[in-house]
Amino acid sequence: MPTQCNDDRMTSAPVWGEFVRFSLPSVVGMLAISSATIVDGLVVGNYVGAEALAAVTIVMPLISVLIGILIMLSVGSAVMAGKMVGEGNPNEASGVLGKTSLSILLVTTLISLIALLWPETLVQFMGAKDDVIATSAHYLWWMGWFLPFLGMAILLMQFLRIDGKPGLSLNVMLGATVINIVLDIVLVVFMDMGVEGAALATGVSYLVGALGALPAFIGKGSRLHFAFTSSSWSVVYKAALNGASEFLNEASSGFVMLVFNWVLMSQVGTIGVASFAIVNYLMMIGLMIFYGVTEALGALFAVNFGARKEQRVSQLLRYGLGTCVSIGIAFALVLFFYSDALVSVFADNNDTDTQTLAISIAMAVWPVFLFVGANVVITGYFTGMQKPALSATLAALRSLVLPIVFILLLWQLFGFMGVFYALPLAEFLTLFVSLLMLAKNLPKVLIEVSAR
């Protein structure tokens, strides 16, 4: 039976208040993290040019795969630790934090070394051609120095929420975001450092995020801390398994972007990649809101699941679905009616070819927002309730299997513009599967099973 929760409000305070208390900073935090990429695109697209924007976009699939690995370990371990906190076992939760942090440092250091030693080989594999190769490789090389800090920032943000400190998580990420924006303007706009300046700005924001969150886990009064003896190393494997859906969500989007880049480079060239990059930045803003809500719910789901609070879990699920579906409808309408104005923010007004193609792509993908919010929340619900097979299945369908199938099919049937309809079709079909799975795995059922 549960005994004590690290933050009693998570299991006893009004559910709507807790939903807002966790979701608001989480959403702002996710937007802060993604803004590092978005601001890079905005500044590079307007002040360096379409070729440089394409070069940065070429690197994004690799970064997405890495972030997928980091989120997999971070969310998976945080969900496990949250359940332990809900059961009154903070020392066990600290052991999970310690083991996961070492694993993340090992993974990010290895990938950093690869990026530093063979940047040109990597970007060529990701589709870079001709003059874009050198620019992409240069951007990747500078990013390589900061990847371990990215890993620790993502992990510690998750554990700040589990420790009942969503406000601190928000403040740290806002600080990192402000520094990223300021450095982008200084290094790219005023010092004319190009993609090197954009990479440095992003990298320093990762450093600030990691160092800003670290003190919460090393002080004498820290509830959660880095412990290395209170749990088995098997927790890392369990964390990876439980966070598999988050890996598929992020890494699969990187793989799908890689396929898009290959198609566009072969059919249209640099302009095609730059145009898709602009639309991808616009979509990222909406997706980060959904992921922010879902990550906040993950902590609340996990703690209340551990405390056997079935009614609270059900209410949280309803609030999450209602919020994300409503926001999705709003984003779909904005993208449909104002795509030209939104595209112009990321592209030089003189680059009409890139703007025209980007608007056409936006007109193909806007229905994504009608379905993706519900899919993300339901996937996150299964992760929080420790049903990794179900969450991984949904993530694979919406992020990898269906998009790739539709990209290849529609490319053959309708040419390169047909590939963009793959995204809304994949989300639409996944929604049917999501709702069927949810109907069979409601909170009451899962909590009753876990109590046996």
N, C-alpha and C positions, 0 to 999 in steps of 0.2 A: 504493500500500500504506500502511496506517496506520503511523505512526511513534511517536507519543507521545500519551498521554492525560493530560488535566489532573489527574485523580485515578486513578492506576493501579489502585486497589482496584476501581473500577467495571468493569474488564475482566479482573481477575486474581484477586480475592479470592473466597472461597466464595460461591456465588450466593445461597443462603438468607440468609447474613449481610448481603449487600448489599441484598437485598430488604427485610429488616427495617430496616436502617440508613436506607434512603430512605423506605420506606412509613410507618413509625411517625411520624416527624416530619411527613410530608406529610399523613397522616390527621388528626393533632392540629391541624396548621395549617389544614386545610380546615374542621374543626370550629370552630376559633378564628374564622376569617373569617365562617362562617355564623352563629356565635353572636351576632354583632352584630345580625343580623336576628331570630334566635330570642329573644334576651334582650329586644329591643324588644317582640316580641309577647307574651312572658310578662309583662313589667312593665306594658305598656299594657293587656293584657286583664284583668289582676287589679286594677290601681289606677286606670285611667281609664275603662274600660268597652268594651262590644261595639261601640259606634258608632266610637270612636277606633281600635279594632283593625281595623274594616272600612276606615277611612280610610287607615291605614298599608298595608293589603293592596291597596287600589286603586292605590297608587303602585308596588307591587312589579313589575308587568309592565315598566314603563319601566326600572327598575333592572336587571331581568333582561336586557333587550335590551342595555343598556350593558355589563353585565358580560360578556355574550356576545361583544360586539365586543372588549373588553379581553382576554378569555381567548383568543379567536381569534388576535389579534396576539401575545400573550405566549407561548402554548403553541406556535404555529406558528414563531415566531422562535427559541424556546428549543430546539425539536427540530432546527432547522437549525444553530444554534450548537453543540448537543451533538454532532452528526455532525462538525462542523469540529474540535471539541475532540478527538474520538476519532481524527481523521485527523492531529492534531498542528498545527492552525492556529488558535491562540487569538486572534491578531490579527484574523483574518477574523470570528471569533465576536464580538469586541468591536465591530466595525463593525456587525454585526447588532443588537447591543444599543443602540448609539447611534442608529441610524436608527429603530428601533422606538420608543424612548423619546420622540423628538420627535413621531412620528406619534400616539402615545397622548396626549401632552399637548395636541396640536391638537384631537383628537376630543373629549376630556373637557372642554376649555375651551369648545368650541362648544356642547356639550350643557348645560353649566352655565349659559351665557348664556341659552339657551332656557328652562331651568327657572326661572331668576331673573326673566325678563321676562314669561313667559306661563304661570305655574303653574296658574291656574284653567282655562284652555283645555285644557291637557294632561290634567288629572284628569277633566274632563268627557268628553273623548274616551275615557278609560279606564273610564268607566262610573259615575263619581261622580254622585250625585243629592242634591238638597235640602241638608240640613245637613252631609252628608258632604263636599260640595264645598269649603267653606271650610277644614275641618280637613285634608283631603288636600292642598290647595294650600299650606297653611302648612307641613306636613311636607316637601313637595317643595321648597319655597323654601329652607328651612334646609339640606336635603341638598345642594342645588345648589352651595353654597359649597365643598364638600369633594370633589367628584367627581374633580378632577385628582389628588388624593392617593390615591384609590382605584385609579386607573389605574396609577400608579407602584408602589403596593404590590403589586398583582397581578403586574406585569412583573418586579419585582426578586425576588420570592419564587421565580419560575420560574428565574431566572438564578443565584440562590444554589445551587439544586440542581445545575444544569449545572456550576457551579464547584466541585462536590464539598463544599458546605457546608450539608447539610440540617439540621444541628443549629442553626446560626445562624438559618436560616429559621424553624425552630420557635420559638426563643427570642423572636424579634421578634414573631411572631404571637401567642404567649402573652401577651407584654407588652401588645399592643394589645387583646387580649381582656379581660384583667383591668381595664384602664382603661375599656373600654366598660361592663363590668358595674358597676364602682364608680360611674361617672358616671350610668348609668341609675338606680341606686338613689338617688343623691344628688339628681339633677335631677328625676326623675319622682316618686319616692316621698316624699322629704323636702321638696323645694322646690316640688312640685306644678306643674311646668312642662308637664305633658301631653305631646302629641306633639312640641312644640318641644324639650323636654328629651331625648326619645328620639332625635330627629334629631341634636342636638348631640353626644350620647354616641357615636352611630355615626360621625359625621363626625370627631370627634377620634380615634377608634380608627383610621380610615383614615390620618390625619395621622401618628400614631405609627408605623404600619406602614411607611409610605413613608420617613420620616426614619430609622427604626431600621435599615433595610436599606441605605440610601444609602452609608454609609462604606465598605462592603465593595468598592465599585466606584470609589472616588475616591482611595484611598490609594496611595502609591508602590509598595507591594508587591502591589497588586491584579493578579491574573491576568487577569481580565476587567474592562474599563473602558469608559467612554463614548467610542467612536471614531466619527468622522464622515466619514473620508476613505478608509478601508480596504475599503469595499464599496459597491456600487451601490445606489441607491434602489429598484431592482427587488426587493431582498430583502424590502421591506415587502409588496409584492404577493405574492411567493412565500410569505411567512409567513402572510398572510391566507388564501391558497389552502390551505396545509397545515393551518391551524387552523380550516378551515371547519366541520368536524364539531363542534368545541368551541363555535363560535358557534351552530350549530343546536341543540346540546344545551341551552345556557343560554337563548338568545333564544327558541327555540321553546317552552320551558317558560313563558317570560313571555307569549308569545302565547296559549298554551293557557290560562294563568291568566286572561288578559284575556277569553277566551271564557267561561270559567267565571263570571267576575265579571258579565259581561253577562247570562248565563242566570239566575244567582242573584238579581241585583238586580231583574230583571224578574219572577221567579217568587216569590221569598221576601222580598227586601229586605235590609236591613242584617244581619239575623240570619244569613241564608244565607251572605253573604260572610264574616262573622266565623267561622262554623262551619267553612267550608272553609279559612280561614286557619289554624285550629288544627290540622287534619289535615295541611295543607301543611307546617307547622313540624315535625310529627312525622316526616313523610316526608323532610324535608330532612336530618334527622340521619343517617338511613341512607344517603341519596344522597351526602352529603358524604364518608362513609367510602369509598364506591366510587370517587368522583372523586379522593379523596386517594391511594388505592392506584394508580389509573390514572395520575395525574400523576407519581407517583414512578416508575412503570414507564416513563413516557414518556422521562424523562431516561436511564434505564438502557437502554431499547430503542435510543434514538438513538445513544448513545455506543458500545454494543456492535455496533450495525449498522454504524457507521462503521469500527469495528475488525474487522469481518468475523467476529464471534464467534457463529456459528450455534447452537452447543450452549447457550451462555449465554442467548441470546434465547429458545430453546425452553423452558428451565427457568424463566425469568422469567415466561413466558406461563402455564405450568402453575401456578406459585405464585399468580399473580394471579387466575386463574380459580377455583382451589380456595379461596382466601381469601374472595373476594367472594361466591361461591355459598354457602359455609358461613354467612357473616355474614348474607346475605339470608334464608336459611331461619330463622335465629334471630330476625331482625327481624319476619318474617311471623308467627311464633308469638307473639311478645310483643304485636304490634299486635292480633292476633286475640283473645288471652285477656285482655289488660289494657288494652283501649282506654279503658274508663271511667276508670280511674285516671290514665292518661296525659292524657286530655282535661281532667280536673279541674285539672291543673297550670296550664293556660293560661286557664282561664275562672273567673270569680267563681262560687262555689258557689250563690249566689242566682239566677244566670242559667241556669235549668234548660232553657229552650227552646234556647239555643245549645249547651249540653252534649249534649242529646238528639240534635239534628241532627248534631253533630260525630261522635258515636259511630256513628250510622247510616252516615255517609260513610266512616268508618274501616272498617266491616264490608264495604264495597264495594271498597275499594282495597287491602286488605292483600295480595292475591296478587301485586301489583306486585313485591314483594321476592323472589319466587321466580325471577324472570326478569331483572330489571334489572341485577344485578351482572355476569352474563356478557356482556350486551349492552354495558355500559359498558367493560369490560376489552377486548373484541374491537375496539370502536371506537377505543379509545386505542392498541391495538396497531398498527392500520393507520396512525394518525397518527404514531406513533413510527418506523414503518418507511417513512414518507414515501409513503403511498398515500392521498392526500387524497380522491380520488374515492370510494374504498370507504368510508372513515370517514364522509364527508359523506352518502353514501347511507343508511348505517345510522342516523346521527343524525337525518336527515330523516324516516325511517320511524317511529322510536320517539318522536320528540319533537314532530313536527308533522303529517305526513300522516295516519298512522293514528289518532292521538288526535282530530284534528278531524273526520275521517270518522265515527268511532264516536260522538263527542259529538253530532253533528247527527242521526245515524241513531237512536241510542238515546233521545235527547230526544223525537223524534217517536213512537217506539214505546212508551216506558215512562214518559214524563214526566221532570221535572227530576232525580229520583234516579237514573234510568237513565244519566245522563251520566257518573257516576263509574266505571262499569264500563268505560268507554273506555280508561282508563289500563292496567289489567292485560291487557286484550285486545290493546292495541297492543304491549306488551312481549312477550307470548307469541308473536305472529306475527313480530315482528322477530327473535326468537331463532332461528327456523328459517332466516331469511335470513343471520343472522350466522354460524351454523355452516356453511352452504354456502360462504360466502365464505372463511371461515377454512380450510376443507378444501382450497381451491384456491390459498391464499396462505400456506402455512406458512413459517417462517423460512428453511429451507434453500432454498426456491424464490426468495424475494425477495432473499436475499443473493447467490445465484448470478446472478440477473438484473442486480443492481446492479454486479457485478464485471466484467461483459462490456464 
